[in-house]
Amino acid sequence: MYANAEELLHHERLDFVDIVTRPDTHLSLVELAVAHGVPIICQKPMAPTWEECLRMVELCRAANVRLLIHENWRWQAWYREVRKLIGADAFGRIFHLGFCMRSGDGRGTEPYTVQPYFRAMPQLLIYETLVHFLDTFRFLAGEIATVFCQTRRVNPLIAGEDYAVIQLGFVNEAHGLIDANRISGAVPPEVAFGVFTLEGERAALRMTPQGELFITQYGQPEYRHDYEIPSQGYKGDSVFAAQQHYAACLRDGTMCETEGAEYLKTVQAMFACYESASTGQLITLG
């Protein structure tokens, strides 16, 4: 038993550290791990500011220390299956992705009972939740080129936003729409958090809140696409799948899907949402 992380790192030789504390502690813990040359898995959100996120990546790059960001949403079984279908050209050229997210844990006089510190966060819905969808959209459709976002606070008892509409433009000219709030949905929310849609030139896909997939070949009736939906674990056993990936990457040196420098692209899109919401402008990502 150690009193603090510094004492632990001084006495133990570790294969990696897994940083699971709140975001405002991440930079200092990354600095500590880098000083000891220990590879890092760090939970999202990376840090409260863009500058801190950049600093984390730069520190690790300079010290040749691995930094992997624990972003498990893209590892949900339904999204892995959708990616396989895209790879098999099941839809033709994709021109639209959409997600309608609803949960109800943010309503009432005592919102977010599982994580009550959410109530005081100045940035909430996009920072904590919709960053998952931004990353998953990148996983499915490629890099984001533009962001336009509008937000509001529905529950006056919290500090941050609990409603957002985000329009995305992708480098490949596809478009995306994320429509989300934590007021009007179920408690707890369904396993997939809402309804996902994808439209291509030849076919469309609909995902239910339970992770079921349905495909429509244009001009034909919709049919169910059968695949194995894990019954165990968190949200399609995504945490286990993500952890398997991280461990394999650290073991054999291969690049992680959410390596720190790569995940900065998701973080940039997330902060661009707030910039757009505050300025009313379309933000172009560099």
C-alpha positions as a Markdown table, in Angstrom:
| # | Residue | x | y | z |
|---|---|---|---|---|
| 1 | Met | 0.0 | 0.0 | 0.0 |
| 2 | Tyr | 1.4 | 3.4 | -1.0 |
| 3 | Ala | 0.3 | 6.8 | 0.1 |
| 4 | Asn | 0.5 | 8.4 | -3.3 |
| 5 | Ala | 1.4 | 7.8 | -7.0 |
| 6 | Glu | 4.9 | 9.1 | -6.7 |
| 7 | Glu | 5.7 | 6.7 | -4.0 |
| 8 | Leu | 4.3 | 3.8 | -6.0 |
| 9 | Leu | 6.3 | 4.7 | -9.1 |
| 10 | His | 9.5 | 5.1 | -7.0 |
| 11 | His | 9.3 | 1.6 | -5.6 |
| 12 | Glu | 7.7 | -0.5 | -8.3 |
| 13 | Arg | 8.6 | -1.4 | -11.9 |
| 14 | Leu | 5.4 | -1.3 | -13.8 |
| 15 | Asp | 4.4 | -2.4 | -17.3 |
| 16 | Phe | 2.1 | 0.6 | -17.6 |
| 17 | Val | 0.0 | 2.9 | -15.5 |
| 18 | Asp | -3.8 | 3.4 | -16.0 |
| 19 | Ile | -4.9 | 6.9 | -15.1 |
| 20 | Val | -8.5 | 6.8 | -14.1 |
| 21 | Thr | -8.7 | 10.0 | -12.0 |
| 22 | Arg | -10.7 | 13.2 | -13.0 |
| 23 | Pro | -9.4 | 15.1 | -16.0 |
| 24 | Asp | -7.9 | 18.0 | -14.1 |
| 25 | Thr | -5.3 | 15.6 | -12.5 |
| 26 | His | -4.3 | 14.0 | -15.8 |
| 27 | Leu | -1.5 | 16.3 | -16.8 |
| 28 | Ser | 0.3 | 16.1 | -13.5 |
| 29 | Leu | 0.0 | 12.3 | -13.4 |
| 30 | Val | 1.3 | 12.0 | -17.0 |
| 31 | Glu | 4.2 | 14.2 | -16.0 |
| 32 | Leu | 4.9 | 11.8 | -13.1 |
| 33 | Ala | 4.7 | 8.7 | -15.2 |
| 34 | Val | 6.9 | 10.2 | -17.9 |
| 35 | Ala | 9.5 | 11.1 | -15.3 |
| 36 | His | 9.7 | 7.4 | -14.5 |
| 37 | Gly | 9.5 | 6.2 | -18.1 |
| 38 | Val | 6.3 | 4.2 | -17.6 |
| 39 | Pro | 3.8 | 3.8 | -20.5 |
| 40 | Ile | 0.4 | 5.4 | -19.9 |
| 41 | Ile | -3.2 | 4.5 | -20.5 |
| 42 | Cys | -5.3 | 7.6 | -19.7 |
| 43 | Gln | -9.0 | 7.9 | -19.5 |
| 44 | Lys | -11.0 | 10.4 | -21.5 |
| 45 | Pro | -11.5 | 13.3 | -21.3 |
| 46 | Met | -7.8 | 13.9 | -21.7 |
| 47 | Ala | -7.7 | 17.3 | -19.8 |
| 48 | Pro | -9.8 | 20.4 | -19.3 |
| 49 | Thr | -8.0 | 22.5 | -21.9 |
| 50 | Trp | -6.5 | 22.1 | -25.4 |
| 51 | Glu | -3.2 | 23.3 | -24.1 |
| 52 | Glu | -3.0 | 20.7 | -21.4 |
| 53 | Cys | -3.9 | 17.9 | -23.9 |
| 54 | Leu | -1.1 | 19.1 | -26.3 |
| 55 | Arg | 1.3 | 19.2 | -23.4 |
| 56 | Met | 0.5 | 15.6 | -22.4 |
| 57 | Val | 1.2 | 14.4 | -26.0 |
| 58 | Glu | 4.4 | 16.5 | -26.3 |
| 59 | Leu | 5.8 | 15.3 | -23.0 |
| 60 | Cys | 5.3 | 11.7 | -24.0 |
| 61 | Arg | 6.7 | 12.2 | -27.5 |
| 62 | Ala | 9.8 | 13.9 | -26.1 |
| 63 | Ala | 10.4 | 11.1 | -23.6 |
| 64 | Asn | 9.5 | 8.3 | -26.0 |
| 65 | Val | 6.8 | 7.2 | -23.6 |
| 66 | Arg | 3.6 | 5.6 | -25.0 |
| 67 | Leu | 0.4 | 7.5 | -24.3 |
| 68 | Leu | -2.9 | 5.7 | -25.1 |
| 69 | Ile | -6.2 | 7.3 | -24.5 |
| 70 | His | -8.9 | 5.0 | -23.1 |
| 71 | Glu | -11.8 | 5.7 | -25.5 |
| 72 | Asn | -13.9 | 2.6 | -25.6 |
| 73 | Trp | -17.1 | 3.8 | -27.4 |
| 74 | Arg | -15.7 | 2.8 | -30.8 |
| 75 | Trp | -15.2 | -0.7 | -29.4 |
| 76 | Gln | -18.9 | -1.3 | -28.9 |
| 77 | Ala | -19.8 | -4.4 | -30.9 |
| 78 | Trp | -22.4 | -2.6 | -33.0 |
| 79 | Tyr | -19.9 | 0.0 | -34.2 |
| 80 | Arg | -17.2 | -2.6 | -35.0 |
| 81 | Glu | -19.9 | -4.4 | -37.1 |
| 82 | Val | -20.9 | -1.2 | -38.9 |
| 83 | Arg | -17.2 | -0.6 | -39.7 |
| 84 | Lys | -17.0 | -4.1 | -41.2 |
| 85 | Leu | -20.0 | -3.4 | -43.3 |
| 86 | Ile | -18.5 | -0.1 | -44.5 |
| 87 | Gly | -15.2 | -1.9 | -45.3 |
| 88 | Ala | -17.2 | -4.4 | -47.4 |
| 89 | Asp | -18.8 | -1.5 | -49.3 |
| 90 | Ala | -22.3 | -2.4 | -48.2 |
| 91 | Phe | -23.7 | 1.1 | -48.6 |
| 92 | Gly | -21.8 | 2.7 | -51.4 |
| 93 | Arg | -20.3 | 6.2 | -50.8 |
| 94 | Ile | -21.5 | 7.4 | -47.4 |
| 95 | Phe | -23.0 | 10.9 | -47.3 |
| 96 | His | -24.7 | 11.0 | -43.9 |
| 97 | Leu | -24.3 | 9.8 | -40.3 |
| 98 | Gly | -26.7 | 10.7 | -37.5 |
| 99 | Phe | -27.1 | 10.0 | -33.9 |
| 100 | Cys | -30.1 | 10.9 | -31.6 |
| 101 | Met | -29.1 | 10.5 | -28.0 |
| 102 | Arg | -31.5 | 10.8 | -25.1 |
| 103 | Ser | -31.0 | 10.0 | -21.4 |
| 104 | Gly | -32.9 | 11.3 | -18.4 |
| 105 | Asp | -30.3 | 11.3 | -15.6 |
| 106 | Gly | -29.9 | 15.1 | -15.9 |
| 107 | Arg | -33.4 | 16.1 | -15.0 |
| 108 | Gly | -34.9 | 17.0 | -11.6 |
| 109 | Thr | -33.6 | 18.6 | -8.5 |
| 110 | Glu | -30.8 | 16.1 | -8.0 |
| 111 | Pro | -29.4 | 15.3 | -11.4 |
| 112 | Tyr | -26.6 | 12.9 | -12.1 |
| 113 | Thr | -26.9 | 11.0 | -8.9 |
| 114 | Val | -24.3 | 8.5 | -10.0 |
| 115 | Gln | -21.8 | 11.3 | -10.8 |
| 116 | Pro | -23.0 | 14.3 | -8.8 |
| 117 | Tyr | -19.9 | 16.3 | -9.6 |
| 118 | Phe | -21.3 | 16.7 | -13.1 |
| 119 | Arg | -23.6 | 19.4 | -11.7 |
| 120 | Ala | -20.7 | 21.8 | -11.2 |
| 121 | Met | -18.8 | 21.2 | -14.4 |
| 122 | Pro | -18.7 | 24.3 | -16.7 |
| 123 | Gln | -18.5 | 22.0 | -19.8 |
| 124 | Leu | -20.6 | 18.8 | -19.5 |
| 125 | Leu | -22.5 | 17.1 | -22.3 |
| 126 | Ile | -20.0 | 17.5 | -25.1 |
| 127 | Tyr | -16.9 | 17.2 | -22.9 |
| 128 | Glu | -18.1 | 14.1 | -21.0 |
| 129 | Thr | -20.4 | 12.3 | -23.4 |
| 130 | Leu | -20.6 | 13.5 | -26.9 |
| 131 | Val | -16.8 | 13.3 | -27.3 |
| 132 | His | -17.5 | 9.5 | -27.5 |
| 133 | Phe | -19.7 | 10.1 | -30.6 |
| 134 | Leu | -17.2 | 12.5 | -32.2 |
| 135 | Asp | -14.6 | 9.8 | -31.9 |
| 136 | Thr | -16.9 | 7.1 | -33.2 |
| 137 | Phe | -17.9 | 9.2 | -36.2 |
| 138 | Arg | -14.2 | 9.6 | -37.0 |
| 139 | Phe | -13.8 | 5.9 | -36.7 |
| 140 | Leu | -16.6 | 5.3 | -39.1 |
| 141 | Ala | -16.4 | 8.2 | -41.6 |
| 142 | Gly | -12.9 | 9.5 | -41.4 |
| 143 | Glu | -11.5 | 12.9 | -40.4 |
| 144 | Ile | -13.8 | 15.8 | -39.5 |
| 145 | Ala | -13.2 | 19.0 | -41.4 |
| 146 | Thr | -15.9 | 21.4 | -40.0 |
| 147 | Val | -18.0 | 21.8 | -36.9 |
| 148 | Phe | -21.1 | 23.9 | -36.2 |
| 149 | Cys | -22.6 | 23.5 | -32.8 |
| 150 | Gln | -25.4 | 25.0 | -30.7 |
| 151 | Thr | -25.8 | 24.2 | -26.9 |
| 152 | Arg | -28.1 | 25.2 | -24.0 |
| 153 | Arg | -28.7 | 24.4 | -20.4 |
| 154 | Val | -32.2 | 22.9 | -19.8 |
| 155 | Asn | -31.8 | 22.1 | -16.2 |
| 156 | Pro | -31.0 | 25.4 | -14.4 |
| 157 | Leu | -29.4 | 23.6 | -11.4 |
| 158 | Ile | -26.3 | 22.6 | -13.3 |
| 159 | Ala | -23.3 | 24.7 | -14.5 |
| 160 | Gly | -22.7 | 23.3 | -18.0 |
| 161 | Glu | -24.7 | 22.3 | -21.0 |
| 162 | Asp | -27.1 | 19.4 | -21.1 |
| 163 | Tyr | -28.4 | 19.8 | -24.7 |
| 164 | Ala | -26.4 | 20.1 | -27.9 |
| 165 | Val | -26.9 | 19.8 | -31.7 |
| 166 | Ile | -23.7 | 19.3 | -33.6 |
| 167 | Gln | -23.3 | 19.4 | -37.4 |
| 168 | Leu | -20.1 | 17.9 | -38.8 |
| 169 | Gly | -18.5 | 18.1 | -42.3 |
| 170 | Phe | -16.0 | 15.3 | -43.1 |
| 171 | Val | -12.9 | 15.5 | -45.3 |
| 172 | Asn | -14.6 | 12.9 | -47.6 |
| 173 | Glu | -17.6 | 15.3 | -48.0 |
| 174 | Ala | -20.0 | 13.2 | -45.9 |
| 175 | His | -22.0 | 15.0 | -43.2 |
| 176 | Gly | -22.9 | 14.1 | -39.7 |
| 177 | Leu | -25.6 | 15.2 | -37.2 |
| 178 | Ile | -25.5 | 14.6 | -33.4 |
| 179 | Asp | -28.7 | 15.6 | -31.6 |
| 180 | Ala | -28.4 | 15.0 | -27.8 |
| 181 | Asn | -29.7 | 15.8 | -24.4 |
| 182 | Arg | -29.6 | 14.3 | -20.9 |
| 183 | Ile | -33.2 | 15.4 | -20.0 |
| 184 | Ser | -35.9 | 13.6 | -22.0 |
| 185 | Gly | -34.7 | 10.0 | -22.1 |
| 186 | Ala | -34.8 | 6.8 | -20.0 |
| 187 | Val | -33.1 | 6.2 | -16.7 |
| 188 | Pro | -30.9 | 4.3 | -17.1 |
| 189 | Pro | -30.4 | 4.9 | -20.8 |
| 190 | Glu | -30.6 | 2.0 | -23.3 |
| 191 | Val | -27.3 | 0.2 | -23.9 |
| 192 | Ala | -26.5 | 2.1 | -27.1 |
| 193 | Phe | -27.7 | 5.4 | -25.7 |
| 194 | Gly | -30.0 | 6.2 | -28.7 |
| 195 | Val | -30.5 | 5.7 | -32.4 |
| 196 | Phe | -27.7 | 5.7 | -35.0 |
| 197 | Thr | -28.3 | 6.1 | -38.8 |
| 198 | Leu | -26.0 | 5.9 | -41.7 |
| 199 | Glu | -26.9 | 6.6 | -45.4 |
| 200 | Gly | -25.0 | 5.8 | -48.5 |
| 201 | Glu | -25.6 | 6.0 | -52.2 |
| 202 | Arg | -26.9 | 2.4 | -52.4 |
| 203 | Ala | -28.2 | 1.5 | -48.9 |
| 204 | Ala | -28.9 | 2.8 | -45.4 |
| 205 | Leu | -28.5 | 1.4 | -41.9 |
| 206 | Arg | -30.4 | 1.9 | -38.7 |
| 207 | Met | -29.2 | 1.0 | -35.3 |
| 208 | Thr | -31.6 | 0.6 | -32.4 |
| 209 | Pro | -31.0 | 1.7 | -28.8 |
| 210 | Gln | -30.4 | -2.0 | -28.1 |
| 211 | Gly | -27.6 | -2.3 | -30.7 |
| 212 | Glu | -29.6 | -4.1 | -33.3 |
| 213 | Leu | -28.8 | -3.3 | -36.9 |
| 214 | Phe | -31.2 | -3.0 | -39.8 |
| 215 | Ile | -30.3 | -2.4 | -43.4 |
| 216 | Thr | -32.4 | -1.0 | -46.3 |
| 217 | Gln | -31.2 | -1.6 | -49.8 |
| 218 | Tyr | -33.0 | 1.3 | -51.6 |
| 219 | Gly | -36.3 | 0.1 | -53.1 |
| 220 | Gln | -36.4 | -3.0 | -51.0 |
| 221 | Pro | -37.9 | -3.7 | -47.5 |
| 222 | Glu | -35.7 | -3.2 | -44.5 |
| 223 | Tyr | -34.1 | -6.4 | -43.1 |
| 224 | Arg | -32.3 | -7.2 | -39.9 |
| 225 | His | -28.5 | -7.7 | -40.1 |
| 226 | Asp | -27.7 | -10.5 | -37.7 |
| 227 | Tyr | -24.4 | -10.5 | -35.8 |
| 228 | Glu | -23.3 | -11.5 | -32.3 |
| 229 | Ile | -24.2 | -8.9 | -29.7 |
| 230 | Pro | -22.2 | -9.7 | -26.5 |
| 231 | Ser | -24.5 | -10.1 | -23.5 |
| 232 | Gln | -21.8 | -9.5 | -20.9 |
| 233 | Gly | -19.7 | -6.5 | -20.0 |
| 234 | Tyr | -20.2 | -2.8 | -20.5 |
| 235 | Lys | -22.0 | -1.6 | -23.6 |
| 236 | Gly | -21.4 | -4.5 | -26.0 |
| 237 | Asp | -18.3 | -5.6 | -23.9 |
| 238 | Ser | -16.5 | -2.5 | -25.3 |
| 239 | Val | -14.2 | -2.0 | -22.2 |
| 240 | Phe | -12.9 | -5.5 | -22.5 |
| 241 | Ala | -12.3 | -5.2 | -26.2 |
| 242 | Ala | -10.6 | -1.8 | -25.8 |
| 243 | Gln | -8.4 | -3.2 | -23.0 |
| 244 | Gln | -7.4 | -6.1 | -25.1 |
| 245 | His | -6.3 | -3.7 | -27.8 |
| 246 | Tyr | -4.3 | -1.5 | -25.5 |
| 247 | Ala | -2.5 | -4.4 | -23.9 |
| 248 | Ala | -1.6 | -5.9 | -27.3 |
| 249 | Cys | -0.3 | -2.5 | -28.5 |
| 250 | Leu | 1.8 | -2.1 | -25.5 |
| 251 | Arg | 3.1 | -5.6 | -25.7 |
| 252 | Asp | 4.0 | -5.7 | -29.4 |
| 253 | Gly | 4.6 | -2.0 | -30.1 |
| 254 | Thr | 1.9 | -1.6 | -32.7 |
| 255 | Met | 0.0 | 1.7 | -33.0 |
| 256 | Cys | -3.1 | 2.1 | -30.9 |
| 257 | Glu | -6.3 | 3.3 | -32.5 |
| 258 | Thr | -6.5 | 6.1 | -29.9 |
| 259 | Glu | -2.8 | 6.8 | -29.5 |
| 260 | Gly | -2.4 | 10.2 | -27.8 |
| 261 | Ala | -1.4 | 12.1 | -30.9 |
| 262 | Glu | -4.1 | 10.5 | -32.9 |
| 263 | Tyr | -6.8 | 11.2 | -30.3 |
| 264 | Leu | -5.9 | 14.9 | -30.4 |
| 265 | Lys | -8.0 | 15.0 | -33.6 |
| 266 | Thr | -11.1 | 14.0 | -31.5 |
| 267 | Val | -10.2 | 16.4 | -28.8 |
| 268 | Gln | -9.8 | 19.3 | -31.3 |
| 269 | Ala | -13.3 | 18.6 | -32.7 |
| 270 | Met | -14.7 | 18.5 | -29.2 |
| 271 | Phe | -13.2 | 21.9 | -28.3 |
| 272 | Ala | -14.3 | 23.3 | -31.7 |
| 273 | Cys | -17.9 | 22.5 | -30.7 |
| 274 | Tyr | -17.6 | 24.9 | -27.7 |
| 275 | Glu | -15.9 | 27.5 | -29.9 |
| 276 | Ser | -18.7 | 27.3 | -32.4 |
| 277 | Ala | -21.4 | 27.4 | -29.7 |
| 278 | Ser | -19.8 | 30.5 | -28.2 |
| 279 | Thr | -19.2 | 32.4 | -31.4 |
| 280 | Gly | -22.1 | 31.2 | -33.6 |
| 281 | Gln | -19.6 | 30.4 | -36.3 |
| 282 | Leu | -18.7 | 27.3 | -38.4 |
| 283 | Ile | -15.3 | 26.2 | -37.3 |
| 284 | Thr | -12.8 | 24.7 | -39.7 |
| 285 | Leu | -10.4 | 22.2 | -38.3 |
| 286 | Gly | -6.7 | 22.6 | -39.2 |
